[in-house]
């Protein structure tokens, strides 16, 4: 079976896993590091970048904590969400074209030999780390510990976006604290020293001001304020981390802007640039954004909240490029299953919004009155099944012809 081994038979990335989780060791270390960075930054900022500055406290509580919370939430969703792995037994969606049409060449069903010859939709690619074919596979990101695909690409973008803004907020706290310490030092230098004023202000044993200063680790005279938050090793590490991840996430977000606009994965864009992909690699509709879902291609509130992606009614199958039901069983789809459905007149024809307009206008299988032939074309454009009436020994029988599928593994 394709996919990695499961943990206790419950979670993993194999076909039998009940809950999705990539068990790649590097990915587990990477996502642990990502969570750890946010926890470290939040604690360190709260301990050393606030002091008695009201502006810092408002900035930390009103902006930093909510943004960091959204970043961690997005990270968790990107890590634990099934990125769009093709389940075992998935079947191609069926669309219809007129008999004798030559608009598209007949091609075999795409299969993945690494997934036990399971059906492979046109926009799916095999990820060697999770061991599964992922619809709209973009890349495997160790920082989120998961493959990035059709169903978790939104969470990946939100994670790097909120992390970017969190880094900017952290640097803003540094800036506020720096000027706060400079202001305190200026105020202290303007006051008389060694006088009754200093004695009364700072050296009263139970002075509230002195108690707060000692609790925060600040020298009562504020002359060491800048050294407290700049000379502390934890603060220095925080500053380096904030700058590093600010640059890193900014570059990553720029790279993802094209994916958001084009609604295509990185692999699909690379293939389209060199002419190796057809229309099957492009977006299926311009009526909504495939990465964020919804019913409009324009930004909406749900774009910025790490909640599950919802597509317009009937469009999730079109985006994923396959249909699946638990009743399909745990074996790869076979063409004979479709033949039986056609002969038993139990097949359901679905219209694929991603094909040409001529195919979209069709609503049922059309009969050619001259030849009596029926043609059913899969959504992925990979197979055509022909049914022709043929007279043999004065008896009629059906003849079904398939293109060889075993030698067209891509």
C-alpha positions as CSV (number, residue, x, y, z in Angstrom):
1,X,0.0,0.0,0.0
2,X,1.1,3.6,-0.6
3,X,1.8,6.0,2.1
4,X,4.0,5.8,5.2
5,X,3.3,3.6,8.1
6,X,0.7,4.6,10.6
7,X,1.2,5.2,14.3
8,X,-0.8,2.6,16.3
9,X,-2.9,2.1,13.2
10,X,-4.8,5.4,13.9
11,X,-2.9,8.3,12.5
12,X,-0.5,8.6,9.6
13,X,-0.5,9.2,5.9
14,X,-1.3,5.7,4.6
15,X,-4.5,4.8,2.9
16,X,-5.8,3.1,6.1
17,X,-5.1,6.0,8.5
18,X,-8.1,7.4,10.2
19,X,-6.5,10.7,10.9
20,X,-3.9,12.5,8.8
21,X,-0.4,13.1,10.1
22,X,2.9,13.0,8.3
23,X,5.3,10.9,10.4
24,X,8.4,12.1,8.6
25,X,11.1,12.7,11.3
26,X,12.4,15.9,9.7
27,X,8.9,17.2,9.4
28,X,8.2,16.5,13.0
29,X,11.4,18.3,14.1
30,X,10.5,21.2,11.8
31,X,7.0,21.7,13.0
32,X,8.2,21.4,16.6
33,X,10.7,24.1,16.0
34,X,8.0,26.3,14.5
35,X,5.8,26.0,17.5
36,X,8.8,26.5,19.8
37,X,9.9,29.7,18.1
38,X,6.4,31.3,18.6
39,X,6.3,30.2,22.3
40,X,9.8,31.5,22.9
41,X,9.1,34.8,21.2
42,X,5.8,35.3,23.1
43,X,7.4,34.6,26.6
44,X,10.5,36.6,26.0
45,X,8.7,39.6,24.6
46,X,6.3,39.6,27.6
47,X,9.2,39.4,30.1
48,X,11.7,41.9,28.7
49,X,9.9,44.2,26.1
50,X,7.1,45.6,28.2
51,X,8.5,47.0,31.5
52,X,6.4,50.0,32.6
53,X,5.6,51.3,29.1
54,X,1.9,51.5,28.5
55,X,2.3,51.7,24.7
56,X,4.3,48.4,24.8
57,X,1.7,46.7,26.9
58,X,-1.1,47.8,24.5
59,X,0.9,46.7,21.5
60,X,1.7,43.3,23.1
61,X,-1.8,42.6,24.3
62,X,-3.8,44.1,21.5
63,X,-1.7,43.1,18.5
64,X,1.1,40.6,19.2
65,X,-0.8,38.0,21.2
66,X,-3.8,37.8,18.7
67,X,-1.5,37.6,15.7
68,X,0.7,35.0,17.3
69,X,-2.4,33.0,18.2
70,X,-3.6,33.1,14.6
71,X,-0.1,32.0,13.4
72,X,0.0,29.1,15.8
73,X,-3.6,28.1,14.9
74,X,-2.8,28.3,11.2
75,X,0.4,26.2,11.8
76,X,-1.6,23.5,13.5
77,X,-4.2,23.4,10.7
78,X,-1.5,23.2,8.0
79,X,0.2,20.4,10.0
80,X,-2.8,18.2,10.7
81,X,-5.0,18.8,7.7
82,X,-5.1,16.2,4.9
83,X,-3.5,18.2,2.0
84,X,-5.7,16.5,-0.6
85,X,-4.4,12.9,-0.7
86,X,-6.1,10.8,-3.3
87,X,-7.9,7.9,-1.5
88,X,-7.6,4.3,-2.6
89,X,-10.4,3.4,-5.0
90,X,-10.9,7.0,-6.2
91,X,-12.7,7.2,-9.6
92,X,-12.5,9.7,-12.4
93,X,-15.4,12.1,-12.8
94,X,-17.3,11.6,-16.0
95,X,-18.1,14.2,-18.5
96,X,-19.7,13.8,-21.9
97,X,-18.7,14.7,-25.4
98,X,-20.5,14.0,-28.7
99,X,-19.7,10.7,-30.4
100,X,-17.0,11.1,-33.0
101,X,-15.7,14.3,-31.5
102,X,-12.0,14.9,-32.1
103,X,-11.5,17.9,-29.9
104,X,-9.4,15.9,-27.5
105,X,-7.3,12.8,-28.1
106,X,-8.1,9.6,-26.4
107,X,-5.8,8.9,-23.5
108,X,-5.5,6.3,-20.8
109,X,-6.4,6.8,-17.2
110,X,-3.4,8.1,-15.2
111,X,-2.3,5.8,-12.5
112,X,0.5,5.9,-9.9
113,X,2.5,2.8,-9.6
114,X,3.8,4.0,-6.2
115,X,0.2,4.0,-4.9
116,X,-0.7,0.5,-6.1
117,X,-1.8,1.8,-9.5
118,X,-4.5,3.9,-7.9
119,X,-6.2,6.5,-10.0
120,X,-4.2,9.7,-10.3
121,X,-6.1,12.9,-11.2
122,X,-4.6,15.3,-13.7
123,X,-3.6,17.9,-11.1
124,X,-2.2,15.4,-8.6
125,X,1.5,14.6,-8.1
126,X,3.1,11.9,-5.9
127,X,4.8,13.2,-2.8
128,X,7.6,10.8,-1.8
129,X,7.7,12.0,1.8
130,X,4.1,11.3,2.7
131,X,4.0,8.5,0.2
132,X,0.7,9.7,-1.4
133,X,-0.5,11.5,-4.5
134,X,-1.6,15.0,-3.5
135,X,-4.0,17.1,-5.5
136,X,-2.4,20.4,-6.5
137,X,0.8,19.4,-4.7
138,X,3.0,22.4,-4.2
139,X,5.8,21.2,-2.0
140,X,6.6,19.4,1.2
141,X,7.3,22.1,3.9
142,X,9.3,20.9,6.9
143,X,8.3,24.0,8.9
144,X,4.7,22.8,8.9
145,X,5.6,19.1,8.8
146,X,3.3,18.3,6.0
147,X,2.8,18.4,2.2
148,X,1.1,21.5,0.9
149,X,-1.8,20.8,-1.4
150,X,-5.3,21.7,-2.4
151,X,-6.9,21.4,1.1
152,X,-4.2,23.0,3.3
153,X,-2.5,25.5,1.1
154,X,-4.7,28.2,2.7
155,X,-3.4,27.4,6.2
156,X,0.2,27.4,4.9
157,X,-0.2,30.9,3.5
158,X,-1.9,32.2,6.6
159,X,0.9,30.7,8.8
160,X,3.6,32.5,6.9
161,X,1.5,35.7,6.7
162,X,0.7,35.9,10.4
163,X,4.3,34.9,11.3
164,X,5.5,37.8,9.1
165,X,3.2,40.3,10.9
166,X,4.2,38.9,14.3
167,X,7.9,39.5,13.5
168,X,7.1,43.0,12.5
169,X,5.2,43.5,15.8
170,X,8.1,42.1,17.8
171,X,10.5,44.6,16.2
172,X,8.0,47.4,16.9
173,X,8.1,46.4,20.6
174,X,11.9,46.6,20.4
175,X,11.6,50.1,19.0
176,X,9.2,51.3,21.6
177,X,11.2,49.8,24.4
178,X,14.4,51.4,23.1
179,X,12.9,54.9,23.0
180,X,11.2,54.3,26.4
181,X,14.6,53.5,28.0
182,X,16.2,56.6,26.3
183,X,13.4,58.8,27.7
184,X,13.8,57.3,31.2
185,X,17.5,57.9,31.1
186,X,17.0,61.5,29.9
187,X,14.5,62.1,32.8
188,X,16.9,60.7,35.3
189,X,19.8,62.8,34.0
190,X,17.7,65.9,34.3
191,X,17.0,65.2,38.0
192,X,19.4,66.2,40.9
193,X,21.5,63.3,42.2
194,X,22.7,62.6,45.7
195,X,20.0,64.9,47.1
196,X,17.0,64.6,49.2
197,X,14.9,64.1,46.0
198,X,16.7,60.9,45.0
199,X,16.6,59.6,48.6
200,X,12.9,60.3,48.9
201,X,12.1,58.9,45.4
202,X,14.1,55.7,45.1
203,X,15.6,54.7,48.4
204,X,12.4,54.3,50.5
205,X,12.4,50.6,51.4
206,X,8.7,50.0,50.7
207,X,8.5,52.4,47.8
208,X,6.0,51.1,45.2
209,X,8.2,52.5,42.4
210,X,11.3,50.8,43.7
211,X,9.4,47.5,44.2
212,X,8.2,47.5,40.6
213,X,11.7,48.3,39.3
214,X,13.2,45.4,41.3
215,X,10.5,43.1,40.1
216,X,11.1,44.0,36.5
217,X,14.9,43.7,36.9
218,X,15.5,47.4,36.1
219,X,18.0,49.5,37.9
220,X,16.0,52.1,40.0
221,X,17.9,55.0,38.4
222,X,17.0,53.7,34.9
223,X,20.6,54.1,33.9
224,X,20.8,50.4,33.2
225,X,17.5,50.1,31.3
226,X,19.0,49.8,27.9
227,X,21.4,47.2,29.1
228,X,18.6,45.1,30.6
229,X,16.7,44.6,27.4
230,X,19.6,44.8,24.9
231,X,22.4,43.1,27.0
232,X,20.2,40.1,27.9
233,X,21.1,37.0,25.8
234,X,17.5,36.0,25.5
235,X,16.6,39.4,24.1
236,X,19.5,39.3,21.7
237,X,18.3,35.8,20.4
238,X,14.8,37.2,20.1
239,X,16.0,40.1,18.0
240,X,18.0,37.9,15.7
241,X,15.1,35.4,15.3
242,X,12.6,38.2,14.6
243,X,14.8,39.7,11.8
244,X,15.6,36.3,10.3
245,X,12.1,35.1,10.1
246,X,10.8,38.5,8.9
247,X,13.0,38.2,5.8
248,X,12.3,34.4,5.4
249,X,8.5,34.7,5.6
250,X,8.5,37.8,3.4
251,X,10.2,36.0,0.6
252,X,8.0,32.9,1.0
253,X,4.8,35.0,1.0
254,X,6.0,36.7,-2.3
255,X,6.5,33.3,-3.8
256,X,2.9,32.3,-2.8
257,X,1.2,35.4,-4.3
258,X,1.3,33.8,-7.8
259,X,-0.3,30.6,-6.4
260,X,-3.1,32.7,-4.9
261,X,-3.7,34.6,-8.1
262,X,-3.4,31.8,-10.6
263,X,-5.0,29.1,-8.4
264,X,-2.4,26.6,-9.5
265,X,0.4,24.7,-7.7
266,X,4.1,25.3,-8.2
267,X,4.6,22.1,-10.2
268,X,1.6,23.0,-12.4
269,X,3.0,26.5,-13.1
270,X,6.4,25.0,-14.0
271,X,4.9,22.5,-16.4
272,X,2.7,25.2,-18.0
273,X,5.7,27.5,-18.5
274,X,7.6,24.8,-20.5
275,X,4.6,23.7,-22.4
276,X,4.2,20.3,-20.8
277,X,0.7,20.8,-19.4
278,X,-2.6,21.3,-21.0
279,X,-5.8,23.0,-19.8
280,X,-6.3,20.2,-17.2
281,X,-3.6,21.8,-15.1
282,X,-5.3,25.2,-15.0
283,X,-7.9,26.4,-12.5
284,X,-11.3,24.8,-12.9
285,X,-13.3,28.0,-12.5
286,X,-13.0,31.8,-12.2
287,X,-16.1,32.1,-10.0
288,X,-14.2,31.4,-6.8
289,X,-10.6,31.1,-5.4
290,X,-9.5,27.4,-5.2
291,X,-7.1,28.1,-2.3
292,X,-9.5,29.9,0.0
293,X,-12.8,28.6,-1.2
294,X,-16.0,30.6,-0.9
295,X,-18.4,31.7,-3.6
296,X,-16.4,34.6,-4.9
297,X,-12.9,35.2,-6.3
298,X,-12.6,38.3,-4.2
299,X,-11.1,38.4,-0.6
300,X,-13.6,37.7,2.2
301,X,-13.4,37.4,6.0
302,X,-12.9,33.6,5.8
303,X,-9.7,34.1,3.8
304,X,-8.0,35.3,6.9
305,X,-9.3,32.8,9.4
306,X,-7.8,29.3,9.5
307,X,-11.1,27.4,9.1
308,X,-11.7,24.6,6.7
309,X,-12.0,25.4,3.0
310,X,-15.5,25.3,1.6
311,X,-16.2,25.2,-2.1
312,X,-19.4,26.1,-3.9
313,X,-22.0,23.3,-4.1
314,X,-20.8,20.4,-6.2
315,X,-17.4,22.0,-6.9
316,X,-15.2,20.1,-4.4
317,X,-15.2,17.0,-6.6
318,X,-14.3,19.1,-9.6
319,X,-11.4,20.8,-7.8
320,X,-10.1,17.5,-6.5
321,X,-10.6,15.7,-9.8
322,X,-12.1,12.5,-8.5
323,X,-15.1,11.1,-6.8
324,X,-14.9,8.7,-3.8
325,X,-17.2,6.9,-1.5
326,X,-16.5,4.3,1.2
327,X,-18.5,1.8,-0.8
328,X,-15.9,1.9,-3.6
329,X,-13.8,-0.5,-1.6
330,X,-10.0,-0.5,-0.8
331,X,-8.7,-1.5,-4.3
332,X,-7.7,0.6,-7.2
333,X,-10.4,1.7,-9.7
334,X,-10.8,-0.6,-12.6
335,X,-12.3,0.1,-16.0
336,X,-14.5,-3.0,-15.8
337,X,-16.4,-1.3,-12.9
338,X,-17.3,1.5,-15.3
339,X,-18.3,-1.0,-18.1
340,X,-20.6,-2.8,-15.7
341,X,-22.2,0.5,-14.7
342,X,-22.7,1.5,-18.3
343,X,-24.2,-1.9,-19.2
344,X,-26.4,-1.9,-16.2
345,X,-27.4,1.7,-16.9
346,X,-26.4,2.7,-13.4
347,X,-23.7,5.2,-14.3
348,X,-24.1,8.9,-13.2
349,X,-22.7,11.5,-15.5
350,X,-21.2,14.6,-13.8
351,X,-20.3,17.8,-15.6
352,X,-16.8,19.0,-15.0
353,X,-16.4,22.8,-14.9
354,X,-12.8,22.5,-15.9
355,X,-13.3,21.1,-19.4
356,X,-14.1,22.9,-22.6
357,X,-17.4,24.7,-23.0
358,X,-18.6,22.1,-25.5
359,X,-18.3,19.4,-22.8
360,X,-20.0,21.7,-20.2
361,X,-23.1,22.1,-22.3
362,X,-23.7,18.3,-22.5
363,X,-26.1,17.0,-19.9
364,X,-26.5,13.4,-21.0
365,X,-24.9,10.7,-23.1
366,X,-25.8,11.3,-26.7
367,X,-26.5,8.6,-29.2
368,X,-25.2,8.6,-32.7
369,X,-28.3,7.5,-34.7
370,X,-26.1,6.2,-37.6
371,X,-23.6,4.2,-35.7
372,X,-25.4,3.7,-32.4
373,X,-22.2,4.5,-30.5
374,X,-22.0,6.1,-27.1
375,X,-18.8,7.8,-25.9
376,X,-18.1,8.7,-22.2
377,X,-15.0,10.8,-21.5
378,X,-13.5,11.1,-18.0
379,X,-13.1,14.5,-16.4
380,X,-9.3,14.1,-16.4
381,X,-9.5,13.5,-20.2
382,X,-7.6,10.3,-19.7
383,X,-10.0,7.6,-21.0
384,X,-12.7,7.2,-23.6
385,X,-15.1,4.2,-23.4
386,X,-16.8,3.3,-26.6
387,X,-19.9,1.1,-26.8
388,X,-20.9,0.0,-30.3
389,X,-23.6,-2.2,-31.4
390,X,-22.2,-5.1,-33.4
391,X,-24.0,-8.0,-35.1
392,X,-22.4,-11.4,-34.7
393,X,-24.2,-14.6,-35.9
394,X,-27.4,-12.6,-36.2
395,X,-27.2,-11.6,-32.5
396,X,-26.4,-8.2,-31.1
397,X,-23.7,-7.8,-28.5
398,X,-21.8,-4.8,-27.0
399,X,-18.2,-4.2,-27.6
400,X,-16.2,-2.2,-25.1
401,X,-12.7,-0.9,-26.0
402,X,-10.1,0.5,-23.6
403,X,-6.8,2.2,-24.1
404,X,-3.9,0.4,-22.4
405,X,-3.5,2.0,-19.0
406,X,-0.5,0.0,-17.6
407,X,2.2,1.8,-19.6
408,X,1.1,5.4,-19.1
409,X,2.4,6.1,-15.7
410,X,3.3,9.8,-15.2
